Amino acid sequence: MQLFQKIFHSSFSIIPKIRLYLDLGTTNTRIAIENKGLLLNEPTCIGLNKQTNQYIFYGKEAKTIIGKTPDFIKIIKPLSSGVIVDFDGTVALLKYFIGKAVQPYLVNYRVIKPTISVIATVPICATEIEKKAVIECLQKAGCSEIIIINKTLATATGSGANINSHTPCLTVDLGGGLIEIGIVSGGGVIAYRVIKNAGEVMNKLVMNYAYLKNGIILGESTCDELKINLLRFNQENTTLAVRGKSLENGLPKSIKMSTNDINEALLTSFNQITDMIKEIVEFVQPEIVEEIYKNGIYLSGNLAKVPNINDFFQKELDINTNLVETYGDTTITGLSKLGQNKEMLFQLNESF
């Protein structure tokens, strides 16, 4: 309550304020500014020079040099499965990202430096300690006012659902660190399931598949490229030539991998997702199930761009599956919508 009183009272202050919307993801971080839209979408990666203990690479640049750096440069992914695992790295990355996003607008404030308020998401499975870690990171990154919102509620809003209505909405967010499945109704989450075998774990499955079948060691970036370019749920079968290190002699080795290979490597993961969706539907009341069958499933997240993935889930579950138009930016879009309603923000924050 005191937090929101502070926010409301500050709106009458002579000190200007910039409001940010932050989707701090395991794979990508997105930042939008109120009335400006999405301004930053970069990998959640940071490079540390261990000799000087300084962070020198951020975002896209850090990701492109994974596996290519000398021993004294360490590329860090400060989040794992949606949770902060490197506090200092997260603070440094947020400082850089927030500065990069707001810098073009600071030229309009030459006399008084504006304060920065932020509305950020946390996974529905986050503990109180993990939520507090996000708040502390944002405070150290220079944010004076912080509101934390359940990510499932933001995703449902970005999918086009009215989370305050009593029409249940089933969302499946196929992220890089977590796959979050939730049923939202009446301003809260009725039921949810979380799977940690998300996009980044799938890269490792592709790596293991190539290791066992072809006797080759592939890099993480190569496995991600294979997943993005070959994974599909239609009849098309494409191939891609990649190069790695041979297990026999350690020398470079080229192989061709196909859509069938990637589908075989990852089918278990997608079957696990369908099993979790079935489980959550079986858990809830019959009235909710009826509404879900009527309105369908809303699919979002970067993995939602896999060709015909909605057809796969629809066939497996016998439930209409809707691909959200802005599937990659669904959560940040939902945050921007929620940020326009102060009363709703108060209610959502109180739900924690």
C-alpha positions as CSV (number, residue, x, y, z in Angstrom):
1,M,0.0,0.0,0.0
2,Q,2.8,2.4,0.9
3,L,4.5,1.7,-2.4
4,F,1.4,2.7,-4.4
5,Q,0.8,5.8,-2.3
6,K,4.4,6.8,-3.1
7,I,3.8,6.3,-6.8
8,F,0.5,8.2,-6.9
9,H,1.9,11.1,-4.9
10,S,5.0,11.3,-7.0
11,S,2.8,11.9,-10.1
12,F,2.2,15.4,-8.7
13,S,5.9,16.1,-8.1
14,I,7.8,18.6,-10.1
15,I,10.4,15.9,-10.7
16,P,9.8,14.3,-14.1
17,K,9.4,10.5,-14.3
18,I,10.1,7.9,-17.0
19,R,8.1,4.7,-16.7
20,L,9.6,1.5,-18.0
21,Y,8.0,-1.9,-18.7
22,L,10.5,-4.7,-18.2
23,D,10.3,-8.4,-19.2
24,L,13.5,-9.9,-17.7
25,G,13.8,-13.2,-19.4
26,T,16.3,-16.1,-19.2
27,T,17.1,-15.8,-22.9
28,N,16.0,-12.2,-23.9
29,T,15.3,-9.0,-22.0
30,R,12.7,-6.6,-23.4
31,I,12.2,-3.0,-22.3
32,A,9.4,-0.7,-23.3
33,I,8.8,2.9,-22.3
34,E,5.3,4.3,-21.6
35,N,3.8,5.9,-24.7
36,K,6.9,5.0,-26.7
37,G,6.6,1.2,-27.2
38,L,9.2,-1.5,-27.3
39,L,12.7,0.0,-27.4
40,L,15.0,-2.9,-26.5
41,N,15.1,-6.6,-27.1
42,E,18.5,-8.2,-26.5
43,P,19.9,-11.5,-25.2
44,T,20.3,-11.7,-21.4
45,C,24.1,-12.2,-21.6
46,I,27.0,-10.3,-20.2
47,G,30.8,-10.7,-20.6
48,L,33.2,-10.4,-17.6
49,N,36.9,-9.6,-17.8
50,K,38.1,-11.7,-14.9
51,Q,41.5,-10.0,-14.8
52,T,40.0,-6.5,-14.2
53,N,36.7,-7.8,-12.7
54,Q,34.9,-5.5,-15.2
55,Y,31.9,-6.2,-17.4
56,I,32.8,-5.4,-21.0
57,F,30.3,-7.1,-23.3
58,Y,26.5,-6.8,-23.1
59,G,23.5,-8.3,-24.8
60,K,23.8,-9.1,-28.5
61,E,27.6,-8.6,-28.5
62,A,28.1,-10.9,-25.6
63,K,25.9,-13.6,-27.2
64,T,27.8,-13.6,-30.5
65,I,31.1,-14.3,-28.8
66,I,30.0,-17.3,-26.7
67,G,32.7,-20.0,-27.1
68,K,35.1,-17.7,-28.9
69,T,36.7,-15.8,-26.0
70,P,40.1,-16.2,-24.2
71,D,40.1,-17.8,-20.7
72,F,40.1,-14.4,-18.9
73,I,36.8,-13.4,-20.5
74,K,33.7,-15.2,-19.1
75,I,30.3,-15.0,-20.8
76,I,27.6,-15.1,-18.2
77,K,23.9,-15.8,-18.4
78,P,22.8,-14.2,-15.1
79,L,19.4,-15.9,-15.2
80,S,18.5,-19.6,-15.2
81,S,15.0,-20.9,-15.5
82,G,13.6,-17.4,-14.9
83,V,15.6,-16.9,-11.7
84,I,18.5,-14.6,-10.9
85,V,21.6,-16.8,-10.3
86,D,24.3,-14.0,-10.7
87,F,23.2,-10.9,-8.8
88,D,26.1,-8.6,-9.7
89,G,25.8,-9.6,-13.4
90,T,22.1,-8.9,-13.4
91,V,22.6,-5.5,-11.9
92,A,25.3,-4.6,-14.4
93,L,23.2,-5.8,-17.3
94,L,20.1,-3.9,-16.2
95,K,22.1,-0.7,-15.7
96,Y,23.3,-1.0,-19.3
97,F,20.0,-2.0,-20.8
98,I,18.0,0.7,-18.9
99,G,20.6,3.3,-19.8
100,K,20.5,2.3,-23.5
101,A,16.7,2.5,-23.5
102,V,16.2,5.8,-21.8
103,Q,19.3,7.7,-23.1
104,P,17.6,9.1,-26.2
105,Y,14.9,10.7,-24.0
106,L,17.2,12.3,-21.4
107,V,18.2,15.1,-23.8
108,N,14.8,16.6,-23.0
109,Y,15.7,16.9,-19.3
110,R,18.8,19.1,-19.1
111,V,18.0,20.7,-15.7
112,I,16.3,18.0,-13.6
113,K,17.2,14.4,-14.1
114,P,14.0,12.3,-14.2
115,T,13.4,9.4,-11.9
116,I,12.8,6.0,-13.4
117,S,9.9,3.8,-12.4
118,V,9.6,0.3,-13.6
119,I,6.9,-2.4,-13.9
120,A,8.5,-5.8,-14.1
121,T,7.4,-9.4,-14.3
122,V,8.5,-12.4,-12.2
123,P,7.6,-16.1,-13.0
124,I,4.6,-17.4,-11.2
125,C,6.8,-20.0,-9.5
126,A,9.2,-17.4,-8.0
127,T,9.6,-17.5,-4.3
128,E,9.5,-14.4,-2.1
129,I,13.4,-14.4,-2.0
130,E,13.6,-14.5,-5.8
131,K,11.1,-11.7,-6.1
132,K,13.1,-9.6,-3.6
133,A,16.2,-10.3,-5.6
134,V,14.6,-8.8,-8.7
135,I,13.5,-5.7,-6.7
136,E,17.0,-5.2,-5.3
137,C,18.6,-5.6,-8.7
138,L,16.3,-2.9,-10.1
139,Q,17.0,-0.6,-7.2
140,K,20.8,-0.9,-7.7
141,A,20.2,-0.3,-11.4
142,G,18.8,3.1,-10.6
143,C,15.0,2.5,-10.5
144,S,13.3,4.5,-7.7
145,E,9.8,3.0,-8.0
146,I,9.3,-0.7,-8.7
147,I,6.1,-2.8,-9.2
148,I,6.3,-6.5,-9.6
149,I,3.6,-8.4,-11.5
150,N,3.0,-12.1,-12.0
151,K,4.2,-12.9,-15.5
152,T,1.3,-15.3,-16.3
153,L,-1.2,-12.4,-15.8
154,A,0.9,-10.1,-18.1
155,T,1.1,-12.8,-20.7
156,A,-2.7,-13.4,-20.6
157,T,-3.3,-9.7,-21.0
158,G,-0.9,-9.5,-23.9
159,S,-2.8,-12.4,-25.5
160,G,-5.9,-10.3,-25.6
161,A,-7.7,-11.7,-22.5
162,N,-9.5,-9.6,-20.0
163,I,-8.0,-11.0,-16.8
164,N,-10.6,-9.4,-14.6
165,S,-13.5,-11.2,-16.4
166,H,-14.7,-14.5,-15.3
167,T,-14.0,-16.1,-18.6
168,P,-11.0,-18.5,-18.1
169,C,-8.0,-18.1,-20.4
170,L,-5.4,-20.9,-20.8
171,T,-2.0,-19.5,-21.9
172,V,1.1,-21.4,-22.8
173,D,4.3,-19.3,-22.8
174,L,7.1,-21.2,-24.6
175,G,10.1,-19.3,-23.3
176,G,13.8,-19.9,-23.3
177,G,14.2,-20.6,-19.5
178,L,10.7,-21.7,-18.5
179,I,7.5,-23.0,-20.1
180,E,4.7,-21.5,-18.1
181,I,1.2,-22.9,-18.4
182,G,-1.6,-21.0,-16.6
183,I,-5.3,-20.6,-16.4
184,V,-6.3,-17.0,-15.6
185,S,-9.8,-15.8,-14.5
186,G,-11.2,-13.2,-12.2
187,G,-8.0,-11.2,-11.8
188,G,-5.9,-14.2,-10.6
189,V,-4.3,-17.5,-11.6
190,I,-6.6,-20.5,-11.0
191,A,-4.0,-23.2,-11.8
192,Y,-0.5,-23.3,-13.3
193,R,2.3,-25.6,-14.2
194,V,5.9,-24.8,-15.0
195,I,8.4,-26.8,-17.0
196,K,12.1,-26.0,-16.9
197,N,12.9,-28.1,-20.1
198,A,12.4,-24.9,-22.2
199,G,14.3,-23.5,-25.2
200,E,17.8,-23.5,-23.7
201,V,17.5,-27.1,-22.4
202,M,16.3,-28.1,-25.9
203,N,19.6,-26.7,-27.3
204,K,21.4,-29.2,-25.0
205,L,19.2,-32.0,-26.2
206,V,20.1,-31.2,-29.8
207,M,23.8,-31.2,-28.7
208,N,23.4,-34.6,-27.0
209,Y,21.6,-36.0,-30.1
210,A,24.4,-35.0,-32.4
211,Y,27.0,-36.3,-30.0
212,L,25.4,-39.8,-29.8
213,K,24.3,-40.2,-33.4
214,N,27.0,-38.5,-35.3
215,G,30.0,-38.5,-33.0
216,I,30.4,-34.7,-33.1
217,I,30.5,-32.0,-30.5
218,L,28.4,-28.9,-31.5
219,G,28.5,-25.5,-29.9
220,E,25.6,-24.0,-28.1
221,S,25.0,-21.3,-30.8
222,T,25.0,-24.0,-33.5
223,C,22.5,-26.1,-31.7
224,D,20.2,-23.0,-31.3
225,E,20.5,-22.4,-35.0
226,L,19.5,-26.0,-35.8
227,K,16.5,-25.7,-33.5
228,I,15.4,-22.4,-35.0
229,N,15.9,-23.4,-38.7
230,L,14.9,-27.1,-38.7
231,L,12.3,-27.6,-36.0
232,R,8.8,-27.7,-37.6
233,F,5.6,-29.7,-37.3
234,N,4.6,-30.0,-40.9
235,Q,5.5,-32.4,-43.7
236,E,8.4,-30.4,-44.9
237,N,11.8,-32.0,-44.3
238,T,14.8,-29.6,-44.7
239,T,18.5,-30.1,-44.0
240,L,21.3,-27.9,-42.8
241,A,25.0,-28.5,-42.9
242,V,26.9,-27.6,-39.7
243,R,30.4,-28.0,-38.5
244,G,31.7,-29.1,-35.1
245,K,34.5,-31.1,-33.5
246,S,35.0,-34.8,-34.2
247,L,35.0,-37.2,-31.2
248,E,37.5,-39.4,-33.0
249,N,40.4,-37.0,-33.6
250,G,39.2,-33.6,-32.3
251,L,39.4,-32.1,-35.8
252,P,36.7,-30.1,-37.5
253,K,33.9,-32.3,-38.9
254,S,30.9,-31.4,-41.0
255,I,27.5,-33.2,-40.9
256,K,24.1,-32.6,-42.3
257,M,21.1,-32.6,-39.9
258,S,17.5,-32.7,-41.0
259,T,14.1,-31.7,-39.6
260,N,13.5,-35.3,-38.8
261,D,16.6,-35.4,-36.6
262,I,15.7,-32.3,-34.7
263,N,12.1,-33.4,-34.3
264,E,13.3,-36.8,-33.0
265,A,15.7,-35.1,-30.5
266,L,13.0,-32.7,-29.1
267,L,9.7,-34.8,-29.4
268,T,10.0,-35.9,-25.8
269,S,10.1,-32.2,-24.6
270,F,7.0,-31.3,-26.6
271,N,5.2,-34.4,-25.4
272,Q,6.0,-33.3,-21.8
273,I,4.3,-29.9,-22.6
274,T,1.2,-31.6,-23.9
275,D,1.1,-33.8,-20.8
276,M,1.3,-30.8,-18.5
277,I,-1.5,-29.1,-20.4
278,K,-3.7,-32.2,-20.1
279,E,-2.8,-32.4,-16.4
280,I,-3.8,-28.7,-15.7
281,V,-7.1,-29.2,-17.6
282,E,-7.9,-32.3,-15.7
283,F,-7.2,-30.5,-12.4
284,V,-9.7,-27.6,-12.8
285,Q,-13.5,-27.6,-12.5
286,P,-15.8,-28.8,-15.4
287,E,-17.1,-25.2,-15.9
288,I,-13.6,-24.0,-16.6
289,V,-12.9,-26.9,-19.0
290,E,-16.0,-26.0,-21.0
291,E,-14.8,-22.4,-21.4
292,I,-11.3,-23.5,-22.4
293,Y,-12.7,-25.8,-25.1
294,K,-14.8,-22.9,-26.3
295,N,-12.1,-20.3,-26.4
296,G,-9.0,-22.4,-27.0
297,I,-5.4,-22.2,-25.9
298,Y,-3.3,-19.0,-26.4
299,L,0.2,-19.8,-27.5
300,S,3.1,-17.3,-27.1
301,G,6.9,-17.2,-26.5
302,N,9.7,-17.4,-29.0
303,L,9.2,-21.1,-29.6
304,A,5.7,-20.3,-30.8
305,K,7.3,-19.3,-34.2
306,V,8.0,-23.0,-35.0
307,P,6.0,-23.7,-38.1
308,N,2.7,-25.4,-37.4
309,I,3.4,-25.8,-33.7
310,N,-0.2,-24.7,-33.0
311,D,-1.4,-27.6,-35.3
312,F,0.7,-30.0,-33.2
313,F,-0.9,-29.0,-29.9
314,Q,-4.4,-28.9,-31.5
315,K,-4.0,-32.4,-32.8
316,E,-2.5,-33.8,-29.5
317,L,-5.0,-32.1,-27.2
318,D,-8.1,-31.8,-29.4
319,I,-8.4,-28.2,-28.3
320,N,-8.3,-25.2,-30.7
321,T,-4.9,-23.5,-30.3
322,N,-4.5,-19.8,-31.1
323,L,-1.1,-18.4,-32.0
324,V,-0.9,-14.9,-30.4
325,E,0.0,-12.4,-33.2
326,T,2.7,-10.8,-31.1
327,Y,3.9,-14.1,-29.8
328,G,7.5,-13.0,-29.0
329,D,6.4,-9.8,-27.3
330,T,3.2,-10.9,-25.6
331,T,4.4,-10.4,-22.0
332,I,5.8,-6.9,-22.6
333,T,2.6,-6.0,-24.5
334,G,0.5,-7.1,-21.6
335,L,2.6,-5.1,-19.2
336,S,2.1,-2.0,-21.3
337,K,-1.7,-2.5,-21.2
338,L,-1.7,-3.1,-17.4
339,G,0.4,-0.1,-16.8
340,Q,-2.4,2.2,-18.1
341,N,-4.7,1.2,-15.2
342,K,-3.3,2.2,-11.8
343,E,-6.1,0.6,-9.9
344,M,-5.5,-2.8,-11.6
345,L,-1.8,-2.5,-10.8
346,F,-2.6,-2.0,-7.2
347,Q,-4.8,-5.1,-7.2
348,L,-2.2,-7.2,-9.0
349,N,0.6,-6.1,-6.7
350,E,-1.5,-6.9,-3.7
351,S,-2.0,-10.5,-5.0
352,F,1.6,-11.2,-4.1
